[in-house]
Amino acid sequence: MPTTALHTDSAPQAGEIQTLCQMLIERTAALCEARNYRRIALYGAGRHTLPIIRQPWQWHDVRVVAILDDSPRVPALRGVPVIRPHDLTLHPPGSIHAIVISSDTYESEIYERATRNPALRGIPLLRIYSEPAPARPSPADIYARLITRWGLTETDARWLAENRDERHDATLPMLPPERTELHLRRYEFAARYVAGRHVVDAACGTGYGSSLLSIQGRAASVTGIDIEPRATDYATRRFGSPNTRFMCASATATGLPASSFDVGVSFETIEHIQDAKGLIEEFARILKPRGTLVLSTPNNAGLTKHHVHTFTQQSLGELLDTRFTDIQWHGQWARTEPAAAEPAAGIRPIEPGESPEYLIAVATPRK
């Protein structure tokens, strides 16, 4: 009886692998048609993509309108523009219906990068060779879980569910674990600088990071600042303590006394603020002469509806150099297992030529 199964008593032959790959690509094209994803982008500009730019998509009334590549080497492939992922923000909202990861070697790696890229947020991601991750929980699902499992009030649960992309609580199950870990590990990195010192956490959000600096880092005091009063109210009730307080203020005009803090922390903030220089000026003002600034930002991730700046190591260094000195650079890469010499999982000094996903600068004020 004829069968299409691969041999079980030996390694698959090259022709069998090619046939299976084509079947999986065809399945993905049919899925796009079924879900009405008529305009898609292929993520990956390598050898895998060139043969599938037109088919089997066109057969299913699906069109490849862009090819995403983190470091484009050519402007187009077979007439389709090759762009960096963050350039999708230049397209009208809704003009790309889905993104298909196009790599038979690095699919998981590219998929993880795509899930963390703010410019791709809200666009469905499809994988050809692996099962996709479970659908992202809806705000309603998160709202119900926060009440029934974690005992939050309806008001807090609703606010957190609706604002999870901007001010989530990393101690609660609101975002994928890999994204939550990125935030927590930055604070773990900063915790090594704060023992016995007075700390200000600018744009502290819901306050979980300020609490980590206080408890795990053993800071003498932590002052968390956020411009959103709902966030500081939540932070005060959930994470406030005798040595951890929260106040509503702008990170560029805190109203705090000059030279009053030993350590300043600000993660994933500077790219959101129009007056980026004002943030650096304010830290230089409120930190003591031998104080420490620990600041992070995505590495050249592009502009989005929330990110009004995009920084490279060079451009951020030039800005910091106006008021800070002794800048030490660390990079953050998403992964689960720390190396023995790392201060926090996935964070280590940047080697020449490396391009981490996130930049972390440690610097001292010029006084």
N, C-alpha and C positions, 0 to 999 in steps of 0.2 A: 504494500500500500504506500503510495507516495507520501512523503512528509517534508516539511520545510524546517524541521528542527535541526539544530547544529549537532555535529558529531559529539558523542559523549565519551568516546574512548580515546580521543586525541584532541590536541589543540585545534580551535577553529581555523579553517583555511582563510586566506586573504579574501577570496571571493565571497565566502559566507559572511565575514565581518562587514564587507562593503554592502552586501544585501541587507543585513540587519540595520546598519546605519541609515541606509536609504529608507527603510520602513519606518524608522523612528522619526526621521525628518518629515516624511509624508504624514505620519500621525500628527506631528506638531502643526503642519500646515492645515490639516483638516480641523484641528482644534481651534485654530485662529478663525477659520471660516465659521465654525459652529458658534463661536462666541462673538462674531461680528467684529473681529480685529482686522480691519481692512487695510490699515496703514501701519507697518511695523518697522522697527529698527533691528538690525542684527548687531549684537555686541561681540566684536572680535573681527579683526581685519586680516587674519592669517590665512593659511592654505585651506582651512575648512570652509571659509566663507565664499571664496571666488566661484566655485561651481554651483552654489545655491542662491545666487543673488536674484535670479529670475524664477527658477522652478525649484520645488513644486508649488511655490506660492501663487504664481499667476494662474495656475490651473484651478486654484481654489478661490480666485477673485481676491487675492491678497497681494499687496504691493510692498516691496522693500523700498522705503523712501530715505533711509539713512543707515550708515554703518558706523558704529561707535568703536573708537579705539583710544586707549589712554595716551598713546604717543603716536599720532598719525604720521605716516611716512609718505603717503600720497594723498592728493586732494580728493580723489574719487576712484572707485572700482566699478568698471562697466557702467559708467555714467551716474552711479549713485554716490553722493558726497560722503566722504569719510570725515567724521568730526569727533572731537572730544565729548565725553558724556555730558559735561556741564553746558556745552553749547546747545543742548536740547532746550534749555530755558529760553533761547532766542526764538524757538518755534511757538506758534500760537498754542495756548492750552488746548489739549484734546486732539492735536493734529497727529500725534503718535499714539496709536491705540494699544500697542504692546511692544515689549522688547524681548527678543529671542536670543538667548546665549548661544553663540555660534563657535563652539570649540569642542573637539572630542578629547582634548588633553587637559585643558585648564578650565573646564566648565564650572566646577565647584568654586574655584578661586575667583573667577570672574563674577559668578553669581553672588558670592559674599560681598565683593566690592560694590556691586550694583545695589544690593539691599541697604548698604550704608551710605550711599551717595545721595545727599539731599536733592540734587537736581533731578533724580529719577523717581523721587517719592511720588506715589500715587499712580504710577504707570505699571500695569501688570507685567511680571517677569515670567517668562516661560523657559524651561530647560528641555533640551532635546533628549539627553541621554540619562538623566536622573529624574527621579520623582520630585516634583516641586515641593517646597516647604508648605506646611498647612496654611490655609488662607489667614490673612491677618485678622485678628479678632476685631469686631466692630466696636465703636464706642459703647453701644448698648451691652455687648457681652462683657466688656471690661467693667462697666458700671455695675452690672449685676454681681460680678465676681468680687469686686472690692467691698461690696456691702455684705454679701453672704459669707465669704471666706475670711475677709480681713476686718470686718466690723466697722468700716468707715460710715460716716453719716451720708445720707443721700446727697446732701449739698456738696460735700468734699468729693464723693465718688463721681458725681456728674462733672464737676469742674476738672478733675484729673483726667477723666475719660475724654473730655472734649479738647483738652489742651496738652495731650500727652506728647505731641511732637515738639513742643516748645518748653514745657515745664513739667516733666514727668518726675515721679518719685522712684528712684532706682531700687528702693527697698521693697517695692511692690511689683507684682507681675503685670506690667503695663506694656512693655516693649519686648522684642525678641531678646533672649539672654545675651547674645553676642554684642548687641548694641548697648545694653545696660552695663555690661562688663567694661566696655570702653570708657564709660564715664567714671565708674567706680575706681578703675585702675589709675586714672589720672590723679584722683584724690589720694590713693595709696602712695603714689609717687611723691606728691606734695607733702604727705604726712612725715616724710623723713626730715623735713626742714623745720618742723613747727614745735617740737617738744619744748615746753617751758616758755614759749614765746607768745606774743599777742598777734593775732591773725585777723585779717579782713578778707572775706570771700565775696568778691564783687560779682553781681549777677548770680546769686546763690540759688535761684529758683526755689524749689520746695524745701531746701535746707538739708537734704540727706548728706551732701558732701561736707557741709560745715560741721555736722554732727560727727562724721568720720574723722575729721581733723581734730576735733575735741577729744573723742574717745580713743580712737586708734593712734592718733598722732600725739596725744597727751599735751595739747596746746594749753597755755595758761588761760587764754580766752580766745573766743572766736566771735567776730561780728559779721553776720551775713547781711548783704545788701541786695535788694532787688527792686526794680522800678514798678513791679506789679504788686499792688497791695494785697490782692488775693493770695499771692504766693507767700508773702511774708507772714500773713495771718496764719496760713496753713503751717508754715515752717515753725512759727512760735508755738503753736499748739502741739505739734507732733515731735519737734526736735529741740525746742527750747529747754535750757537748763541753767543752773547758776552761772556757768561760764560760757554759755552759748546763747547769744541774743540775735534778734533779727530786726531790721529796720527798712522802711520803704524809702528809697532814694535812688537817684541816677548814679550810675557808675562813673560818670564824668563830672559829677558835682555832688559828692557824698555829704558835704557839710561836716565831715569829721575833722578833728584838730590836726594841724600839720605835725609831721614827724612823730606820730603817735602809735605806729604799728611796726612790728618787727618783720612780718611776712605778709605779702599780698598775693592772693590767688585769684585767677580769673580764667575759667575754662570755657572755650567755645563761645566767647563773648565779643571779641574785638571785630569779628567779621560781620556782626549784626548791627554795629553802632555806626551811624553816619560820621560822628566826630571821633574817629579812631585815635587821632593824636590827642584829643582831650582825655581819653582813658589813660594813656601813657602819662600825660601831664599830672593827672590826679593821683595816680599811684606814686609818682615821683614826689609829690607834695606830702602825702600822708605817711609814707614810709620813713623810717629812721635812716640816718646816714649810712649805716652798714646793714640795712635791711635787705630782704630778699623778695624778688618778684618771681612767681611761677605762673606762666601764661601759655595757653595753647590755642591753636587754630587749625582747621583743615589745611592741608598742603596743596595750594593751587587748585582748589576744587571748583572754582568758577562762581559766578553770581547766580543767585536764586531769588525767589520772592522774599526770602528771609535774610539772605546774605548780601549785603550791600558792598562788601569788599571781598577780594580774594588775595591771599598772601602767599608768597614764596618765602623760602628762608632768606633770600637776599632782601626782598622788600620789607619783610617784618624786621629784619636786622637793622635796616636803615632807619626805620621808625623808632625802634627801641634805642638806637645809638644816640638819638637826640637828647635823651635824659638818663640813659642807663649805660653801665659798663660791665666788663667781665661777663659777657654773655656766653652761657654754655648751652649747647643745643642737644636736645634729645628728640628721637622720633618715636612714634607709636604705630605699631602694626597690630592688626586684629589677629589674635590667636589665643589658644586656651592654656597652653603650658608655658610657664616661665622658665627661662634659663637661670642657672644658679647665680650668675653674677648680676642679674637684673634687679633693679629696685622695685619694679612691678611688672607683671606679666605683659610682654609685648612692648615694653618701653626700654630703650637703651640709647647710648650716645650715637649720633649720626656719623657714619663713616663717609669719607670723600666719595662723591658720586652717587650716594644713596638718595632715594626719594621716598620718604615714609608717607604713610597716609595722613598723619597728623604731626604738626610741629609743636614741640614744647621747649620754651625758652626759660632759662633761669638766669636772672640778672640782678645787679646791684645798682642802686640809684647813684647818679652823679650829684654830689652835694657841694 
